[in-house]
């Protein structure tokens, strides 16, 4: 018995191995499933023939039906084992349709349960050959059922029963079930597997999104922290550098124009001023770059004289050009308008940087600034073109786009001073005021920068230029103005106190916020210059305390700081200050601010302005 079982098991394995799908379609799961279905249906039909063949005599219609189905199944099996999947699928679908049609015609036509096979046949076509084949199969099945319905309607009905036994009918029903349900079950399983896979993708995607969101939040927090740190660093650096520059520039300016200063000392003082101004420009470049990065560029269009702007740019550059034996030329088109309205400060910055670069990178020859204007798109608008050409070292083609990137410096870096931010800031400023900049250059032949900026034409009457002579003192007939300076830096205290006392103000100083509040209570000054950064009690807190005291609402308080950030200026004004002056400042900025807020009148040269 045991030997018989082993023999049967071994035989079954050999049969399964022999029937296993091989060849080019062995790795295709759909081909494997079709191959298995064909084997099952063919085996089932053979079993049905063996069981029912001896129980009933077969009519010719059933013999044809069985023969057609078996021939179709065997043909499909042969084709699929040879590797012809599409042909096998077409043969299988065709033989199944023939089986369903013949079975329905012998079992009641449109009223036969075999009609259900037509619905599953379309699913099988979609599973095997795709949606186009499913549509064609559905059309064929629907057409066949329509024929059965029409025949039934006109009275031509197929017989409702087929001669045979109950077991024979059961075999036919099972055969139809196998043909119909196995493909449907496979499609459903594939769909469920796909949905499960999609669910897995969805969960994985949600996990990735959550992780990425966390990374972005972390990166945002780090970027914000870095931005705050950078702002704090720039504010500190600005304060620490601008404060001593304020002292250097303010002290050297009056000494340069003093008649008692010797020529040698005057040259040294002018060198100090040029170096200090250069250092201030470097600081401004870095801070301007920070403003641009933070999107804090504000366009301020004002009326100005075009030729005056050109002279203001080129006159200070003549000394540097002469030091290098260069010819600095200005070419203006006579038809250019005299008075225009645009962002004068940014345009001046752009021209100074371009002319300065031209001189810096030119060792012999000339530098030319050419200015012309042409009408723009409206009557009162024009396009101003500035061309800065030099005969310097030139720029290689591969570097001409790169020079506008931050921290890019060409040539002998050790011999050329600068931060590498100038052209980057220049392009940002030109873009901000609605213009464009381009460069044409050849290595060893020089460069030409072209800047086009839009501007409005204005009449000469709309431009009022006021040039004030030097202030010599306070006009008579006014109160004895008391001014309190609250400043912790001794150099800044000295410079500001000397400036105010020379004009004629009575001045007291305080080194801390606490002492400033005490002096205010005891002395009641008319005006207070308040430093922003003070030890222990800063300028904002000192301002709040003074404002809360008796008479604190009447005194004028102006902040002094080296900060360049608009947010700090707004913070100072919100704390109760009347205005804000940035270091380093010019003497006229201090005195003009006091004239505006305090109403003081000055003596200008040999005459005093009218009261007002």
C-alpha positions as CSV (number, residue, x, y, z in Angstrom):
1,X,0.0,0.0,0.0
2,X,2.8,2.3,0.9
3,X,4.6,1.5,-2.3
4,X,1.4,2.2,-4.3
5,X,1.1,5.6,-2.6
6,X,4.7,6.4,-3.4
7,X,4.3,5.3,-7.0
8,X,1.1,7.4,-7.4
9,X,2.8,10.4,-5.8
10,X,5.9,10.1,-8.1
11,X,3.6,9.7,-11.1
12,X,1.7,12.8,-10.1
13,X,4.9,14.8,-9.8
14,X,6.0,13.6,-13.2
15,X,2.7,14.5,-14.8
16,X,2.8,18.0,-13.1
17,X,6.3,18.5,-14.3
18,X,5.4,17.5,-17.8
19,X,2.4,19.8,-17.8
20,X,4.3,22.8,-16.3
21,X,4.5,25.8,-18.7
22,X,8.0,26.3,-20.1
23,X,9.5,28.4,-22.8
24,X,9.4,32.2,-23.2
25,X,6.2,32.6,-21.2
26,X,7.3,30.6,-18.1
27,X,7.9,33.8,-16.1
28,X,4.7,35.6,-17.1
29,X,2.1,35.2,-14.3
30,X,-0.9,35.9,-16.6
31,X,0.3,33.2,-19.1
32,X,0.8,30.8,-16.2
33,X,-2.8,31.5,-15.0
34,X,-4.2,31.0,-18.5
35,X,-2.2,27.9,-19.0
36,X,-3.6,26.5,-15.7
37,X,-7.2,27.5,-16.6
38,X,-6.9,25.7,-20.0
39,X,-5.6,22.5,-18.3
40,X,-8.3,22.6,-15.7
41,X,-11.2,23.1,-18.2
42,X,-9.8,20.5,-20.6
43,X,-9.4,18.0,-17.8
44,X,-12.9,18.7,-16.5
45,X,-14.4,18.1,-19.9
46,X,-12.6,14.8,-20.2
47,X,-13.9,13.8,-16.8
48,X,-17.4,14.8,-17.8
49,X,-17.2,12.8,-20.9
50,X,-16.0,9.7,-19.0
51,X,-18.7,10.0,-16.4
52,X,-21.7,11.0,-18.5
53,X,-20.8,9.3,-21.8
54,X,-22.2,6.0,-20.7
55,X,-25.4,7.5,-19.1
56,X,-26.9,9.3,-22.0
57,X,-26.8,9.3,-25.8
58,X,-25.4,12.5,-27.1
59,X,-27.3,14.6,-29.7
60,X,-25.3,16.0,-32.7
61,X,-25.5,19.6,-31.3
62,X,-23.8,18.6,-28.1
63,X,-21.1,16.6,-29.9
64,X,-20.4,19.6,-32.0
65,X,-20.2,21.8,-28.9
66,X,-17.9,19.5,-27.0
67,X,-15.7,19.0,-30.1
68,X,-15.4,22.7,-30.7
69,X,-14.5,23.5,-27.1
70,X,-12.0,20.7,-26.8
71,X,-10.4,21.7,-30.2
72,X,-10.2,25.3,-29.0
73,X,-8.7,24.4,-25.6
74,X,-6.1,22.1,-27.2
75,X,-5.2,24.8,-29.8
76,X,-4.9,27.4,-27.1
77,X,-2.7,25.1,-25.0
78,X,-0.5,24.3,-27.9
79,X,-0.1,28.0,-28.8
80,X,0.7,29.1,-25.3
81,X,3.3,26.4,-24.7
82,X,4.9,27.5,-28.0
83,X,5.1,31.1,-26.6
84,X,2.2,32.7,-28.6
85,X,0.3,34.3,-25.8
86,X,-1.9,36.6,-27.8
87,X,-2.9,33.9,-30.3
88,X,-3.6,31.5,-27.5
89,X,-5.8,34.1,-25.8
90,X,-7.8,34.8,-29.0
91,X,-8.4,31.0,-29.6
92,X,-9.5,30.6,-25.9
93,X,-11.9,33.5,-26.1
94,X,-13.3,32.4,-29.5
95,X,-13.9,28.8,-28.3
96,X,-15.5,30.0,-25.1
97,X,-17.8,32.3,-27.1
98,X,-18.7,29.3,-29.3
99,X,-19.3,27.1,-26.3
100,X,-21.6,29.7,-24.7
101,X,-23.5,30.4,-27.9
102,X,-24.1,26.7,-28.6
103,X,-25.0,25.9,-25.0
104,X,-27.4,28.8,-24.9
105,X,-29.1,27.8,-28.1
106,X,-29.8,24.3,-26.8
107,X,-30.8,25.5,-23.3
108,X,-33.5,28.2,-23.8
109,X,-31.7,31.0,-25.8
110,X,-31.9,34.3,-24.1
111,X,-33.5,32.7,-21.1
112,X,-30.6,30.3,-20.5
113,X,-28.4,30.8,-17.4
114,X,-25.4,30.2,-19.7
115,X,-26.0,33.8,-20.9
116,X,-24.0,34.8,-17.8
117,X,-20.8,33.5,-19.5
118,X,-21.0,36.5,-22.0
119,X,-20.5,38.9,-19.1
120,X,-17.5,37.0,-17.7
121,X,-16.0,36.6,-21.2
122,X,-15.5,40.4,-21.5
123,X,-13.7,40.4,-18.1
124,X,-11.5,37.5,-19.4
125,X,-10.7,39.6,-22.6
126,X,-9.7,42.6,-20.5
127,X,-7.5,40.4,-18.3
128,X,-5.7,38.7,-21.2
129,X,-5.6,41.3,-24.0
130,X,-6.5,44.7,-22.5
131,X,-9.4,47.1,-22.7
132,X,-9.7,47.3,-26.5
133,X,-10.1,43.5,-26.8
134,X,-12.6,43.7,-23.9
135,X,-14.7,46.2,-25.8
136,X,-14.7,44.1,-29.0
137,X,-15.6,41.0,-27.0
138,X,-18.4,42.8,-25.2
139,X,-19.8,44.0,-28.6
140,X,-19.8,40.4,-29.9
141,X,-21.5,39.1,-26.8
142,X,-24.1,41.9,-26.7
143,X,-24.8,41.3,-30.4
144,X,-25.2,37.5,-29.8
145,X,-27.6,38.1,-26.9
146,X,-29.5,40.6,-29.0
147,X,-30.0,37.9,-31.7
148,X,-31.3,35.5,-29.0
149,X,-33.7,38.2,-27.8
150,X,-35.0,39.0,-31.2
151,X,-35.5,35.3,-32.0
152,X,-37.4,34.8,-28.7
153,X,-39.5,37.9,-29.4
154,X,-40.7,36.7,-32.8
155,X,-41.5,33.2,-31.4
156,X,-38.4,31.3,-32.5
157,X,-37.3,29.8,-29.3
158,X,-34.7,27.3,-28.5
159,X,-35.8,24.3,-26.5
160,X,-35.6,24.8,-22.7
161,X,-34.0,21.6,-21.9
162,X,-31.3,19.4,-23.2
163,X,-31.5,15.6,-23.1
164,X,-29.2,14.3,-20.4
165,X,-28.9,13.4,-16.8
166,X,-28.7,15.8,-13.8
167,X,-25.1,14.9,-13.3
168,X,-24.4,15.9,-16.9
169,X,-26.1,19.2,-16.4
170,X,-24.0,19.7,-13.2
171,X,-20.8,19.1,-15.2
172,X,-21.8,21.7,-17.8
173,X,-22.6,24.2,-15.0
174,X,-19.2,23.6,-13.4
175,X,-17.5,24.0,-16.7
176,X,-19.2,27.3,-17.3
177,X,-18.4,28.4,-13.7
178,X,-14.7,27.5,-14.2
179,X,-14.6,29.4,-17.5
180,X,-16.3,32.5,-16.0
181,X,-15.1,32.7,-12.4
182,X,-11.4,31.9,-12.6
183,X,-10.6,35.0,-14.8
184,X,-12.9,37.2,-12.7
185,X,-11.4,35.9,-9.5
186,X,-7.9,36.6,-10.9
187,X,-8.9,40.1,-11.9
188,X,-10.4,40.8,-8.5
189,X,-7.3,39.4,-6.8
190,X,-5.0,41.6,-9.0
191,X,-7.2,44.6,-8.2
192,X,-7.0,43.9,-4.5
193,X,-3.2,43.4,-4.7
194,X,-2.9,46.6,-6.6
195,X,-5.0,48.4,-4.0
196,X,-2.9,46.9,-1.2
197,X,0.3,48.0,-3.1
198,X,-1.2,51.5,-3.5
199,X,-2.1,51.6,0.1
200,X,1.5,50.7,0.9
201,X,2.8,53.5,-1.4
202,X,0.4,55.9,0.2
203,X,1.6,55.1,3.7
204,X,5.2,55.3,2.5
205,X,4.5,58.6,0.8
206,X,2.8,59.9,3.9
207,X,5.9,58.8,5.9
208,X,8.2,60.5,3.4
209,X,6.1,63.7,3.4
210,X,6.1,63.7,7.2
211,X,9.9,63.2,7.4
212,X,10.5,65.8,4.7
213,X,8.2,68.2,6.4
214,X,10.1,67.7,9.6
215,X,13.4,68.3,7.8
216,X,12.0,71.4,6.1
217,X,10.7,72.7,9.5
218,X,14.1,72.0,11.0
219,X,15.9,73.7,8.0
220,X,13.5,76.7,8.3
221,X,14.2,77.0,12.0
222,X,17.9,76.8,11.4
223,X,17.7,79.4,8.5
224,X,15.7,81.7,10.7
225,X,18.2,81.3,13.6
226,X,21.0,81.9,11.1
227,X,19.3,85.0,9.8
228,X,18.8,86.3,13.3
229,X,22.4,85.6,14.1
230,X,23.5,87.3,10.9
231,X,21.4,90.4,11.6
232,X,22.8,90.6,15.1
233,X,26.3,90.2,13.8
234,X,25.9,92.8,11.1
235,X,24.3,95.2,13.6
236,X,27.2,94.7,16.0
237,X,29.8,95.0,13.2
238,X,28.1,98.0,11.8
239,X,28.0,99.7,15.2
240,X,31.6,98.9,16.1
241,X,33.0,100.0,12.7
242,X,30.8,103.1,12.0
243,X,31.3,104.6,15.5
244,X,35.1,105.1,15.1
245,X,34.6,106.1,11.4
246,X,32.2,108.7,12.6
247,X,35.0,110.2,14.8
248,X,37.7,109.9,12.1
249,X,35.6,111.6,9.4
250,X,34.1,114.4,11.6
251,X,37.5,115.3,13.1
252,X,39.4,115.3,9.8
253,X,36.9,117.3,7.8
254,X,37.2,120.7,9.6
255,X,41.0,120.2,9.9
256,X,41.2,119.9,6.1
257,X,39.6,123.2,5.5
258,X,41.3,125.0,8.4
259,X,43.6,127.7,7.0
260,X,46.2,127.0,9.7
261,X,46.7,123.4,8.5
262,X,49.9,122.9,6.6
263,X,49.9,121.5,3.1
264,X,51.7,118.3,4.3
265,X,49.2,117.8,7.1
266,X,46.3,118.5,4.7
267,X,47.5,115.8,2.4
268,X,47.7,113.4,5.3
269,X,44.3,114.3,6.5
270,X,42.9,113.9,2.9
271,X,44.5,110.4,2.8
272,X,42.8,109.6,6.1
273,X,39.5,110.8,4.8
274,X,39.8,108.8,1.5
275,X,40.8,105.7,3.5
276,X,37.9,106.1,5.9
277,X,35.5,106.7,3.1
278,X,36.8,103.6,1.3
279,X,36.3,101.6,4.5
280,X,32.8,103.0,4.8
281,X,32.0,102.0,1.3
282,X,33.2,98.4,2.0
283,X,31.0,98.3,5.0
284,X,28.0,99.6,3.0
285,X,28.6,97.0,0.3
286,X,28.3,94.2,2.8
287,X,25.3,95.7,4.5
288,X,23.7,96.5,1.1
289,X,24.2,92.9,0.1
290,X,22.4,91.8,3.3
291,X,19.5,94.2,2.6
292,X,19.2,92.8,-0.9
293,X,19.2,89.3,0.3
294,X,16.4,90.2,2.8
295,X,14.4,91.8,0.0
296,X,14.6,95.3,1.7
297,X,15.3,97.4,-1.3
298,X,13.1,100.5,-1.4
299,X,13.0,102.7,-4.6
300,X,12.9,106.4,-3.8
301,X,12.5,108.6,-6.9
302,X,13.5,112.2,-6.5
303,X,14.1,115.1,-8.9
304,X,17.7,115.9,-9.7
305,X,20.0,117.5,-12.3
306,X,21.5,114.8,-14.5
307,X,24.7,116.7,-15.3
308,X,25.3,117.5,-11.6
309,X,25.0,113.8,-10.8
310,X,27.6,112.9,-13.4
311,X,30.0,115.6,-12.0
312,X,29.4,114.4,-8.5
313,X,30.5,110.9,-9.6
314,X,33.5,111.9,-11.7
315,X,35.0,114.8,-9.8
316,X,36.2,112.8,-6.8
317,X,37.5,110.1,-9.2
318,X,39.8,112.5,-11.0
319,X,42.3,112.3,-8.2
320,X,42.5,108.5,-8.5
321,X,42.7,108.7,-12.2
322,X,45.5,111.2,-12.1
323,X,47.4,109.0,-9.6
324,X,47.5,106.3,-12.3
325,X,48.1,108.7,-15.2
326,X,44.7,107.9,-16.6
327,X,42.5,110.2,-18.7
328,X,39.0,110.3,-17.1
329,X,36.6,111.7,-19.7
330,X,32.9,112.6,-19.6
331,X,30.9,112.7,-22.8
332,X,27.4,114.1,-22.7
333,X,24.9,114.4,-25.5
334,X,23.8,118.0,-25.7
335,X,20.2,117.1,-26.3
336,X,20.0,115.2,-23.0
337,X,17.5,116.7,-20.5
338,X,18.9,118.7,-17.6
339,X,16.4,117.6,-15.0
340,X,14.9,114.2,-14.4
341,X,13.3,112.2,-11.7
342,X,14.6,108.7,-10.7
343,X,16.2,107.0,-7.7
344,X,19.2,109.3,-7.5
345,X,20.9,107.5,-4.6
346,X,20.9,104.1,-6.2
347,X,21.9,105.5,-9.6
348,X,24.8,107.4,-8.0
349,X,25.9,104.1,-6.2
350,X,25.8,102.3,-9.6
351,X,27.9,104.9,-11.4
352,X,30.4,105.3,-8.7
353,X,31.0,101.5,-8.5
354,X,31.3,101.2,-12.3
355,X,33.7,104.1,-12.7
356,X,35.7,103.0,-9.6
357,X,36.1,99.5,-11.1
358,X,37.1,100.9,-14.5
359,X,39.9,102.9,-12.8
360,X,40.9,100.0,-10.6
361,X,41.3,97.6,-13.5
362,X,42.9,100.0,-16.0
363,X,46.7,100.7,-15.8
364,X,47.1,102.9,-18.8
365,X,44.9,104.6,-21.3
366,X,41.5,106.2,-20.5
367,X,38.2,105.7,-18.8
368,X,35.1,107.3,-20.4
369,X,31.7,107.9,-18.9
370,X,29.1,108.6,-21.7
371,X,25.6,109.8,-20.9
372,X,22.7,110.0,-23.4
373,X,18.9,109.9,-23.2
374,X,16.2,108.8,-25.7
375,X,12.4,108.8,-25.5
376,X,10.7,105.9,-23.8
377,X,7.2,104.5,-24.1
378,X,5.4,107.7,-23.0
379,X,5.7,111.5,-23.5
380,X,7.2,112.3,-20.2
381,X,9.4,109.2,-19.9
382,X,12.9,108.6,-21.2
383,X,15.5,106.0,-21.1
384,X,18.9,107.2,-19.8
385,X,21.9,105.2,-21.0
386,X,25.2,105.4,-19.2
387,X,28.3,103.8,-20.8
388,X,31.5,103.3,-18.8
389,X,34.3,102.2,-21.1
390,X,37.9,101.6,-20.2
391,X,41.1,100.4,-21.8
392,X,41.9,98.0,-19.0
393,X,42.6,94.3,-18.7
394,X,39.3,93.2,-20.1
395,X,37.1,90.3,-19.1
396,X,37.3,86.8,-20.5
397,X,34.1,85.5,-22.2
398,X,33.6,82.8,-19.6
399,X,33.8,85.4,-16.8
400,X,31.4,88.0,-18.2
401,X,28.3,86.4,-16.6
402,X,30.1,85.4,-13.4
403,X,31.3,88.9,-12.5
404,X,27.8,89.8,-11.4
405,X,27.8,87.0,-8.8
406,X,28.6,87.9,-5.1
407,X,32.2,87.7,-3.9
408,X,33.6,87.4,-7.5
409,X,36.9,89.1,-8.1
410,X,39.0,88.9,-11.2
411,X,42.6,89.7,-12.1
412,X,45.3,90.0,-9.4
413,X,43.1,89.7,-6.3
414,X,46.0,90.6,-4.0
415,X,46.5,93.9,-5.8
416,X,42.8,94.9,-6.1
417,X,41.0,96.0,-3.0
418,X,37.4,95.3,-2.5
419,X,34.8,92.7,-1.3
420,X,33.7,91.3,-4.6
421,X,30.1,92.5,-3.9
422,X,30.1,95.7,-6.0
423,X,28.8,94.4,-9.3
424,X,26.4,92.1,-7.6
425,X,24.9,95.0,-5.7
426,X,25.0,97.2,-8.9
427,X,23.0,94.7,-10.9
428,X,20.4,94.3,-8.0
429,X,20.1,98.1,-7.8
430,X,19.7,98.5,-11.6
431,X,17.0,95.8,-11.6
432,X,15.2,97.4,-8.7
433,X,14.9,100.7,-10.4
434,X,13.6,99.0,-13.6
435,X,16.7,99.1,-15.7
436,X,19.2,96.6,-17.1
437,X,23.0,96.3,-17.2
438,X,25.2,94.4,-19.7
439,X,28.9,94.2,-20.4
440,X,30.9,93.9,-23.6
441,X,34.6,93.1,-23.2
442,X,37.6,91.5,-24.8
443,X,40.5,90.2,-22.8
444,X,43.4,92.7,-22.9
445,X,41.4,95.3,-24.8
446,X,39.1,96.8,-22.1
447,X,35.5,96.7,-21.1
448,X,32.3,98.6,-21.7
449,X,29.4,98.5,-19.2
450,X,26.0,99.8,-20.4
451,X,23.3,100.8,-18.0
452,X,19.8,101.7,-19.1
453,X,17.4,103.1,-16.5
454,X,14.0,104.7,-17.0
455,X,13.4,108.3,-15.7
456,X,10.7,111.0,-15.8
457,X,11.4,114.3,-17.4
458,X,10.7,117.3,-15.2
459,X,10.8,121.1,-15.7
460,X,13.5,123.2,-14.2
461,X,10.9,124.9,-11.9
462,X,10.1,121.5,-10.3
463,X,13.7,121.1,-9.2
464,X,14.8,123.4,-6.4
465,X,18.4,123.0,-5.4
466,X,19.5,124.6,-2.2
467,X,23.1,125.1,-1.3
468,X,23.6,126.3,2.2
469,X,26.8,128.0,3.3
470,X,28.7,126.8,6.4
471,X,26.9,127.3,9.7
472,X,28.9,129.8,11.9
473,X,26.6,130.0,15.0
474,X,23.2,130.4,16.5
475,X,21.3,133.5,15.4
476,X,20.7,136.0,18.1
477,X,17.4,136.5,19.9
478,X,16.8,132.9,20.7
479,X,16.6,130.9,24.0
480,X,19.8,129.6,25.5
481,X,19.4,126.1,24.1
482,X,20.5,123.2,26.4
483,X,21.5,119.9,24.7
484,X,22.1,116.7,26.5
485,X,24.3,114.0,24.8
486,X,23.9,110.5,26.2
487,X,26.7,108.5,24.6
488,X,29.0,105.8,26.1
489,X,31.8,106.1,23.5
490,X,34.2,108.9,24.6
491,X,35.2,109.7,21.0
492,X,31.7,110.2,19.8
493,X,30.9,112.3,22.9
494,X,33.9,114.5,22.1
495,X,33.1,115.0,18.5
496,X,29.4,115.7,19.0
497,X,30.0,118.0,22.0
498,X,32.7,120.0,20.1
499,X,30.4,120.4,17.1
500,X,27.5,121.7,19.2
501,X,29.5,123.9,21.4
502,X,31.3,125.6,18.4
503,X,27.9,126.5,17.1
504,X,26.8,128.0,20.4
505,X,24.7,125.3,22.3
506,X,25.1,124.6,26.0
507,X,26.0,120.9,26.2
508,X,26.2,118.3,29.0
509,X,27.1,114.7,28.5
510,X,26.1,111.4,30.2
511,X,27.8,108.0,29.7
512,X,24.9,105.8,30.8
513,X,21.2,105.8,30.5
514,X,20.7,106.1,34.3
515,X,22.9,109.2,34.5
516,X,21.2,110.7,31.5
517,X,17.8,110.3,33.2
518,X,19.2,112.0,36.3
519,X,20.7,114.9,34.3
520,X,17.4,115.4,32.5
521,X,15.5,115.7,35.8
522,X,18.0,118.2,37.2
523,X,18.8,120.3,34.1
524,X,15.7,120.0,31.8
525,X,17.5,120.2,28.4
526,X,15.6,121.3,25.3
527,X,17.2,118.5,23.1
528,X,18.7,115.1,23.7
529,X,21.0,113.1,21.5
530,X,20.4,109.5,22.6
531,X,22.7,106.6,21.6
532,X,20.9,103.3,20.9
533,X,23.5,101.0,22.5
534,X,24.3,101.9,26.1
535,X,25.5,99.8,29.0
536,X,23.0,98.6,31.6
537,X,20.1,100.7,30.5
538,X,19.9,101.1,26.7
539,X,18.8,104.1,24.8
540,X,15.2,102.8,24.3
541,X,14.6,102.3,28.0
542,X,16.2,105.6,28.9
543,X,13.8,107.3,26.4
544,X,10.8,105.6,27.9
545,X,11.8,106.7,31.4
546,X,12.4,110.3,30.3
547,X,9.1,110.4,28.5
548,X,7.3,109.3,31.7
549,X,8.8,112.1,33.8
550,X,7.5,115.6,34.2
551,X,8.4,117.6,31.1
552,X,9.5,114.4,29.3
553,X,6.9,114.8,26.6
554,X,8.2,118.3,25.6
555,X,11.9,117.5,25.1
556,X,13.1,116.5,21.6
557,X,14.9,113.2,21.6
558,X,16.8,112.0,18.5
559,X,18.5,108.6,18.3
560,X,22.0,108.1,17.1
561,X,23.1,104.6,16.0
562,X,25.4,102.9,13.6
563,X,22.7,100.4,12.8
564,X,21.5,100.2,9.2
565,X,18.5,98.0,9.7
566,X,15.0,99.5,9.2
567,X,13.6,97.3,11.9
568,X,15.9,98.9,14.6
569,X,15.0,102.4,13.3
570,X,11.3,101.6,13.6
571,X,11.8,100.2,17.1
572,X,13.6,103.4,18.2
573,X,10.8,105.6,16.8
574,X,8.2,103.4,18.5
575,X,9.9,103.8,21.8
576,X,9.3,107.6,21.7
577,X,12.2,109.1,19.8
578,X,11.4,112.0,17.4
579,X,13.9,111.0,14.8
580,X,17.0,108.9,14.0
581,X,20.4,109.8,12.6
582,X,22.8,107.1,11.4
583,X,26.5,107.1,12.0
584,X,28.8,108.2,10.5
585,X,27.0,111.5,10.1
586,X,27.9,114.9,8.6
587,X,27.8,118.1,10.7
588,X,25.0,119.5,8.7
589,X,22.9,116.4,9.3
590,X,23.1,117.1,13.1
591,X,22.4,120.8,12.8
592,X,19.6,120.4,10.2
593,X,17.9,117.9,12.4
594,X,18.0,120.3,15.4
595,X,16.7,123.2,13.2
596,X,13.8,121.1,12.0
597,X,12.8,119.7,15.4
598,X,13.8,122.5,17.7
599,X,13.2,125.5,15.5
600,X,16.6,126.9,16.1
601,X,17.9,129.5,13.6
602,X,21.5,129.7,12.5
603,X,24.0,132.2,11.1
604,X,25.0,131.2,7.6
605,X,28.3,132.7,6.7
606,X,27.9,136.5,6.9
607,X,24.1,136.5,7.1
608,X,21.4,134.8,9.1
609,X,18.2,133.3,7.5
610,X,14.9,134.8,8.2
611,X,13.0,133.6,11.2
612,X,10.5,130.8,10.5
